[in-house]
């Protein structure tokens, strides 16, 4: 617990501006962003959107919608680039562990295409160039608007309330997908876990050990849920549907192996999720928050 009568939250506006500025720098550091840059920009967009949600009770609704949708669009446009590289990495890892199976599947055109590495071109194609220009414009405009947002004298009680709202949303998503673990609901649970993770960072000064411990737990959950989702997207991209008439036992086996890995990731999530999001638990009590100022 804290000895002082009050503590100061981490500054929100500089952090938000920094996320967008860093994303813009990563975007412009080469003609076509590589896999790491795409991943890092998408993470920065998720952090930015989580912050805007945290501020939603203290900024105009029009500003909230405009900036949130702009940053969401950036992440959406980059998602296809990320999925291509993720699918390839997953399949190559599966191949190392199941070489005989992949030998049988060597003539599967979809698998072969997904496993082919595409070199980053020195100059972007016209469609990619257009996307990059749009992303750059979205980032520049959002950064400009946020620069002139008045985010001083934020009400700490409202910030706490928004954090608690995020926590309540995560609890709801957890209970829903735990009772009926459908991939779309698990994916929604993961997204809300990340919102809570990225918002919590600003509240670290209130009780550093407790907040950091929860952040670590949430990060581990989000990573395992993310791997589960990546495997779901892989199966979707393979256009796989079990068919008793179709004679495709090798592909059936591959999908069952993928399902087994998905189950392994979820088995790591549920015990920690129950501990963190069990019904009736209050976030402020769990973290030992007391008095705060901005």
Secondary structure, DSSP 8 states (H G I E B T S, - for coil): ---SS-EE---HHHHHHHHHHHHHHHHHSSSS--HHHHHHHHHHHHHHHHHHHHTGGGS-HHHHHHHHHHHHHHHHHHHHHHHHHHHHHHHHHHHHH-HHHHHHTTT-HHHHHHHS-----SS--HHHHHHHHHHHHHHHHHHHHHHT----S--HHHHHHHHHHHHHHHHHHHHHHHHS--HHHHHHHHHHHHHHHHHHGGGGGGSHHHHHHHHHHHHHHHHHHHHHHHHHHHHHHTT----SSS--HHHHHHHHHHHHHHHHHHHHHHHHHHHHH-TT--HHHHHT---EE-
